[in-house]
Amino acid sequence: MLGRRPSAEVLLAFEGKSPVGVAVFLHNFSTWLGRPGLYLEDLFVKPEKRGKGYGRALLVELAKIARDRSCGRMEWAVLDWNEPAIKFYHALGAKPMDEWTVFRLARDGIARLANSE
């Protein structure tokens, strides 16, 4: 956990004493479910270590955390061109949310909106 009131948490995967993967996650809240959710912000496994089960192991641990914290769902985003990741997530039973579109305000957009009246 990061800080007194963490905005994110981190899981690490190790091969022996060497870190080979990381999952950065945080909690959100679903007004539809009336429950917290677990949002996976980033999942990374070193390219030379992929296919050895580290990514799956990290997601299994995240699922245990979500279960133990009574989360209503786990969510994450994947770039539409990342076919290996998409196939991996499908194999885990994850379903794409095709009806949703992600919107983003970056730093400049946040500043413009915050300064508008």
MARRONU-196762 format. One record per residue: residue number from 1; residue in one letter; x, y negated, z negated of N, C-alpha, C in turn. Coordinates in Angstrom, 3 decimals. Layout:
! residues N
SEBA | NUM | A | X | Y | Z | X | Y | Z | X | Y | Z
...
***
This chain:
! residues 117
SEBA | 1 | M | 0.842 | 1.166 | 0.000 | 0.000 | 0.000 | 0.000 | 0.889 | -1.230 | 0.000
SEBA | 2 | L | 0.405 | -2.272 | 0.587 | 1.180 | -3.493 | 0.722 | 0.585 | -4.576 | -0.150
SEBA | 3 | G | 1.275 | -4.980 | -1.200 | 0.811 | -6.080 | -2.038 | -0.198 | -5.650 | -3.086
SEBA | 4 | R | -0.611 | -6.637 | -3.907 | -1.569 | -6.379 | -4.978 | -2.949 | -6.050 | -4.429
SEBA | 5 | R | -3.344 | -6.745 | -3.399 | -4.600 | -6.476 | -2.699 | -4.229 | -6.152 | -1.259
SEBA | 6 | P | -3.946 | -4.896 | -0.987 | -3.388 | -4.546 | 0.324 | -4.339 | -4.814 | 1.480
SEBA | 7 | S | -3.774 | -5.326 | 2.544 | -4.557 | -5.488 | 3.762 | -4.374 | -4.282 | 4.676
SEBA | 8 | A | -3.350 | -3.483 | 4.396 | -3.109 | -2.276 | 5.185 | -2.361 | -1.263 | 4.334
SEBA | 9 | E | -2.477 | -0.010 | 4.740 | -1.742 | 1.083 | 4.104 | -1.000 | 1.845 | 5.190
SEBA | 10 | V | 0.005 | 2.608 | 4.787 | 0.868 | 3.295 | 5.744 | 1.083 | 4.742 | 5.311
SEBA | 11 | L | 0.996 | 5.650 | 6.270 | 1.411 | 7.038 | 6.082 | 2.620 | 7.269 | 6.976
SEBA | 12 | L | 3.593 | 8.007 | 6.464 | 4.769 | 8.347 | 7.250 | 4.852 | 9.854 | 7.425
SEBA | 13 | A | 5.300 | 10.272 | 8.591 | 5.581 | 11.682 | 8.856 | 7.092 | 11.840 | 8.919
SEBA | 14 | F | 7.594 | 12.874 | 8.276 | 9.022 | 13.125 | 8.235 | 9.346 | 14.488 | 8.813
SEBA | 15 | E | 10.505 | 14.563 | 9.441 | 11.111 | 15.831 | 9.826 | 12.374 | 15.907 | 8.990
SEBA | 16 | G | 12.341 | 16.734 | 7.966 | 13.429 | 16.712 | 6.986 | 13.381 | 15.382 | 6.263
SEBA | 17 | K | 14.476 | 14.643 | 6.326 | 14.520 | 13.323 | 5.692 | 14.380 | 12.185 | 6.691
SEBA | 18 | S | 14.163 | 12.517 | 7.956 | 14.057 | 11.502 | 9.003 | 12.604 | 11.168 | 9.320
SEBA | 19 | P | 12.231 | 9.877 | 9.270 | 10.867 | 9.509 | 9.659 | 10.681 | 9.705 | 11.164
SEBA | 20 | V | 9.564 | 10.340 | 11.535 | 9.288 | 10.588 | 12.949 | 7.948 | 10.017 | 13.406
SEBA | 21 | G | 7.116 | 9.603 | 12.445 | 5.810 | 9.080 | 12.818 | 5.239 | 8.182 | 11.739
SEBA | 22 | V | 4.292 | 7.341 | 12.165 | 3.672 | 6.394 | 11.244 | 2.207 | 6.191 | 11.627
SEBA | 23 | A | 1.377 | 6.025 | 10.607 | -0.020 | 5.647 | 10.798 | -0.292 | 4.450 | 9.895
SEBA | 24 | V | -0.725 | 3.352 | 10.487 | -1.081 | 2.149 | 9.739 | -2.601 | 2.046 | 9.767
SEBA | 25 | F | -3.213 | 1.944 | 8.593 | -4.668 | 1.928 | 8.537 | -5.181 | 0.939 | 7.498
SEBA | 26 | L | -6.459 | 0.625 | 7.616 | -7.108 | -0.291 | 6.691 | -8.576 | 0.100 | 6.596
SEBA | 27 | H | -9.272 | -0.539 | 5.683 | -10.696 | -0.266 | 5.547 | -11.515 | -1.408 | 6.130
SEBA | 28 | N | -12.599 | -1.042 | 6.760 | -13.593 | -1.997 | 7.233 | -14.910 | -1.605 | 6.574
SEBA | 29 | F | -15.987 | -2.218 | 6.970 | -17.277 | -1.888 | 6.378 | -18.338 | -1.850 | 7.467
SEBA | 30 | S | -19.172 | -0.836 | 7.442 | -20.253 | -0.710 | 8.408 | -21.564 | -1.138 | 7.762
SEBA | 31 | T | -22.144 | -2.200 | 8.292 | -23.460 | -2.607 | 7.804 | -24.517 | -1.604 | 8.263
SEBA | 32 | W | -24.269 | -0.904 | 9.370 | -25.216 | 0.096 | 9.865 | -25.289 | 1.292 | 8.929
SEBA | 33 | L | -24.125 | 1.691 | 8.403 | -24.077 | 2.840 | 7.498 | -24.155 | 2.438 | 6.029
SEBA | 34 | G | -23.836 | 1.190 | 5.745 | -23.773 | 0.741 | 4.357 | -22.636 | 1.400 | 3.599
SEBA | 35 | R | -21.561 | 1.673 | 4.314 | -20.418 | 2.386 | 3.731 | -19.116 | 1.837 | 4.310
SEBA | 36 | P | -18.024 | 2.036 | 3.581 | -16.733 | 1.653 | 4.146 | -16.350 | 2.608 | 5.270
SEBA | 37 | G | -15.466 | 2.131 | 6.121 | -14.903 | 2.953 | 7.180 | -13.394 | 2.867 | 7.125
SEBA | 38 | L | -12.743 | 3.785 | 7.802 | -11.287 | 3.764 | 7.894 | -10.936 | 3.405 | 9.330
SEBA | 39 | Y | -10.163 | 2.346 | 9.498 | -9.735 | 1.916 | 10.823 | -8.246 | 2.189 | 10.985
SEBA | 40 | L | -7.908 | 2.991 | 11.973 | -6.522 | 3.299 | 12.298 | -5.995 | 2.204 | 13.224
SEBA | 41 | E | -5.142 | 1.373 | 12.700 | -4.596 | 0.254 | 13.479 | -3.498 | 0.720 | 14.423
SEBA | 42 | D | -2.672 | 1.644 | 13.962 | -1.564 | 2.086 | 14.814 | -1.158 | 3.494 | 14.434
SEBA | 43 | L | -0.969 | 4.326 | 15.435 | -0.442 | 5.677 | 15.269 | 0.735 | 5.793 | 16.227
SEBA | 44 | F | 1.888 | 6.131 | 15.687 | 3.075 | 6.248 | 16.534 | 3.896 | 7.437 | 16.083
SEBA | 45 | V | 4.286 | 8.251 | 17.044 | 5.227 | 9.350 | 16.835 | 6.349 | 9.147 | 17.840
SEBA | 46 | K | 7.581 | 9.276 | 17.376 | 8.721 | 9.108 | 18.284 | 8.518 | 9.987 | 19.510
SEBA | 47 | P | 8.774 | 9.439 | 20.703 | 8.518 | 10.197 | 21.940 | 9.158 | 11.587 | 21.956
SEBA | 48 | E | 10.359 | 11.709 | 21.462 | 11.031 | 13.016 | 21.487 | 10.461 | 13.999 | 20.465
SEBA | 49 | K | 9.580 | 13.535 | 19.582 | 8.970 | 14.392 | 18.557 | 7.500 | 14.688 | 18.842
SEBA | 50 | R | 6.980 | 14.151 | 19.932 | 5.577 | 14.375 | 20.279 | 5.345 | 15.823 | 20.691
SEBA | 51 | G | 4.136 | 16.297 | 20.447 | 3.796 | 17.681 | 20.784 | 4.189 | 18.670 | 19.708
SEBA | 52 | K | 4.705 | 18.204 | 18.583 | 5.131 | 19.085 | 17.497 | 4.159 | 19.079 | 16.318
SEBA | 53 | G | 3.028 | 18.355 | 16.454 | 2.012 | 18.373 | 15.410 | 2.055 | 17.221 | 14.422
SEBA | 54 | Y | 2.991 | 16.296 | 14.610 | 3.087 | 15.186 | 13.655 | 1.895 | 14.228 | 13.750
SEBA | 55 | G | 1.469 | 13.918 | 14.958 | 0.313 | 13.034 | 15.121 | -0.946 | 13.653 | 14.533
SEBA | 56 | R | -1.139 | 14.934 | 14.804 | -2.301 | 15.641 | 14.251 | -2.234 | 15.658 | 12.734
SEBA | 57 | A | -1.056 | 15.920 | 12.184 | -0.905 | 15.959 | 10.726 | -1.241 | 14.603 | 10.102
SEBA | 58 | L | -0.816 | 13.519 | 10.747 | -1.150 | 12.189 | 10.235 | -2.659 | 11.960 | 10.271
SEBA | 59 | L | -3.315 | 12.373 | 11.359 | -4.762 | 12.199 | 11.462 | -5.511 | 13.086 | 10.468
SEBA | 60 | V | -5.003 | 14.263 | 10.198 | -5.619 | 15.122 | 9.179 | -5.537 | 14.437 | 7.814
SEBA | 61 | E | -4.388 | 13.870 | 7.493 | -4.247 | 13.158 | 6.215 | -5.178 | 11.956 | 6.150
SEBA | 62 | L | -5.320 | 11.231 | 7.261 | -6.247 | 10.107 | 7.297 | -7.682 | 10.583 | 7.096
SEBA | 63 | A | -8.047 | 11.698 | 7.686 | -9.393 | 12.248 | 7.505 | -9.626 | 12.615 | 6.040
SEBA | 64 | K | -8.615 | 13.152 | 5.386 | -8.744 | 13.472 | 3.955 | -8.944 | 12.206 | 3.137
SEBA | 65 | I | -8.198 | 11.153 | 3.471 | -8.357 | 9.875 | 2.768 | -9.764 | 9.336 | 2.999
SEBA | 66 | A | -10.227 | 9.364 | 4.254 | -11.570 | 8.880 | 4.580 | -12.622 | 9.682 | 3.816
SEBA | 67 | R | -12.463 | 10.981 | 3.779 | -13.402 | 11.841 | 3.037 | -13.391 | 11.506 | 1.551
SEBA | 68 | D | -12.196 | 11.427 | 0.977 | -12.067 | 11.198 | -0.459 | -12.531 | 9.803 | -0.881
SEBA | 69 | R | -12.489 | 8.848 | 0.043 | -12.930 | 7.480 | -0.256 | -14.364 | 7.227 | 0.222
SEBA | 70 | S | -15.065 | 8.289 | 0.588 | -16.472 | 8.224 | 1.011 | -16.698 | 7.308 | 2.214
SEBA | 71 | C | -15.763 | 7.331 | 3.156 | -15.915 | 6.529 | 4.371 | -16.967 | 7.159 | 5.276
SEBA | 72 | G | -17.729 | 6.315 | 5.939 | -18.752 | 6.795 | 6.858 | -18.217 | 7.175 | 8.220
SEBA | 73 | R | -17.015 | 6.670 | 8.543 | -16.433 | 6.985 | 9.850 | -14.969 | 6.560 | 9.889
SEBA | 74 | M | -14.287 | 7.102 | 10.880 | -12.923 | 6.695 | 11.234 | -12.977 | 6.156 | 12.646
SEBA | 75 | E | -12.282 | 5.066 | 12.885 | -12.258 | 4.484 | 14.224 | -10.858 | 4.017 | 14.561
SEBA | 76 | W | -10.597 | 3.929 | 15.862 | -9.347 | 3.373 | 16.364 | -9.547 | 3.031 | 17.833
SEBA | 77 | A | -8.623 | 2.306 | 18.369 | -8.679 | 1.929 | 19.780 | -7.502 | 2.567 | 20.511
SEBA | 78 | V | -7.711 | 2.831 | 21.773 | -6.647 | 3.361 | 22.625 | -6.755 | 2.662 | 23.974
SEBA | 79 | L | -5.620 | 2.330 | 24.542 | -5.619 | 1.688 | 25.857 | -6.157 | 2.667 | 26.895
SEBA | 80 | D | -6.979 | 2.162 | 27.819 | -7.658 | 3.041 | 28.765 | -6.722 | 3.765 | 29.731
SEBA | 81 | W | -5.480 | 3.317 | 29.848 | -4.527 | 3.986 | 30.732 | -3.703 | 5.064 | 30.011
SEBA | 82 | N | -3.868 | 5.180 | 28.701 | -3.056 | 6.117 | 27.917 | -3.704 | 7.502 | 27.910
SEBA | 83 | E | -3.647 | 8.171 | 29.061 | -4.283 | 9.475 | 29.239 | -3.811 | 10.539 | 28.244
SEBA | 84 | P | -2.498 | 10.640 | 27.944 | -2.096 | 11.656 | 26.965 | -2.756 | 11.444 | 25.601
SEBA | 85 | A | -2.832 | 10.199 | 25.147 | -3.473 | 9.912 | 23.865 | -4.964 | 10.215 | 23.925
SEBA | 86 | I | -5.610 | 9.843 | 25.019 | -7.048 | 10.089 | 25.166 | -7.339 | 11.587 | 25.128
SEBA | 87 | K | -6.544 | 12.373 | 25.825 | -6.720 | 13.832 | 25.806 | -6.502 | 14.393 | 24.395
SEBA | 88 | F | -5.491 | 13.875 | 23.702 | -5.199 | 14.288 | 22.338 | -6.396 | 13.999 | 21.425
SEBA | 89 | Y | -6.953 | 12.791 | 21.514 | -8.082 | 12.418 | 20.660 | -9.331 | 13.244 | 20.996
SEBA | 90 | H | -9.571 | 13.501 | 22.281 | -10.692 | 14.366 | 22.671 | -10.527 | 15.752 | 22.056
SEBA | 91 | A | -9.304 | 16.285 | 22.090 | -9.043 | 17.620 | 21.542 | -9.319 | 17.686 | 20.044
SEBA | 92 | L | -9.229 | 16.553 | 19.356 | -9.521 | 16.502 | 17.920 | -11.022 | 16.401 | 17.646
SEBA | 93 | G | -11.806 | 16.161 | 18.702 | -13.241 | 16.013 | 18.538 | -13.699 | 14.566 | 18.490
SEBA | 94 | A | -12.800 | 13.630 | 18.711 | -13.162 | 12.211 | 18.708 | -13.922 | 11.862 | 19.985
SEBA | 95 | K | -14.852 | 10.941 | 19.862 | -15.669 | 10.519 | 20.997 | -15.407 | 9.049 | 21.314
SEBA | 96 | P | -15.248 | 8.716 | 22.603 | -15.073 | 7.303 | 22.963 | -16.374 | 6.531 | 22.782
SEBA | 97 | M | -16.244 | 5.274 | 22.453 | -17.395 | 4.391 | 22.249 | -17.519 | 3.503 | 23.484
SEBA | 98 | D | -17.936 | 4.084 | 24.594 | -17.958 | 3.377 | 25.872 | -18.900 | 2.183 | 25.902
SEBA | 99 | E | -19.901 | 2.167 | 25.037 | -20.860 | 1.069 | 25.068 | -20.383 | -0.178 | 24.332
SEBA | 100 | W | -19.232 | -0.117 | 23.682 | -18.686 | -1.251 | 22.934 | -17.572 | -1.921 | 23.724
SEBA | 101 | T | -17.480 | -3.232 | 23.628 | -16.399 | -4.005 | 24.224 | -15.684 | -4.731 | 23.095
SEBA | 102 | V | -14.373 | -4.638 | 23.070 | -13.578 | -5.307 | 22.041 | -13.333 | -6.748 | 22.456
SEBA | 103 | F | -13.576 | -7.666 | 21.542 | -13.266 | -9.079 | 21.753 | -12.149 | -9.469 | 20.816
SEBA | 104 | R | -11.348 | -10.452 | 21.237 | -10.215 | -10.872 | 20.420 | -10.006 | -12.368 | 20.534
SEBA | 105 | L | -9.706 | -12.980 | 19.413 | -9.173 | -14.341 | 19.374 | -7.752 | -14.216 | 18.857
SEBA | 106 | A | -6.789 | -14.731 | 19.606 | -5.399 | -14.751 | 19.162 | -5.164 | -16.057 | 18.392
SEBA | 107 | R | -3.962 | -16.278 | 17.972 | -3.632 | -17.423 | 17.110 | -4.150 | -18.752 | 17.655
SEBA | 108 | D | -3.889 | -19.055 | 18.930 | -4.352 | -20.323 | 19.506 | -5.874 | -20.406 | 19.537
SEBA | 109 | G | -6.510 | -19.315 | 19.901 | -7.972 | -19.292 | 19.937 | -8.576 | -19.445 | 18.554
SEBA | 110 | I | -7.947 | -18.842 | 17.564 | -8.412 | -18.998 | 16.180 | -8.317 | -20.459 | 15.765
SEBA | 111 | A | -7.188 | -21.075 | 16.077 | -6.976 | -22.486 | 15.703 | -8.001 | -23.383 | 16.402
SEBA | 112 | R | -8.239 | -23.155 | 17.698 | -9.218 | -23.973 | 18.423 | -10.613 | -23.824 | 17.808
SEBA | 113 | L | -11.016 | -22.607 | 17.531 | -12.338 | -22.377 | 16.962 | -12.437 | -22.957 | 15.560
SEBA | 114 | A | -11.416 | -22.774 | 14.755 | -11.427 | -23.291 | 13.380 | -11.474 | -24.816 | 13.350
SEBA | 115 | N | -10.876 | -25.448 | 14.344 | -10.840 | -26.918 | 14.397 | -12.033 | -27.526 | 15.136
SEBA | 116 | S | -12.892 | -26.702 | 15.696 | -14.054 | -27.227 | 16.421 | -15.194 | -27.529 | 15.443
SEBA | 117 | E | -16.040 | -28.415 | 15.841 | -17.197 | -28.775 | 14.996 | -18.453 | -28.497 | 15.752
***
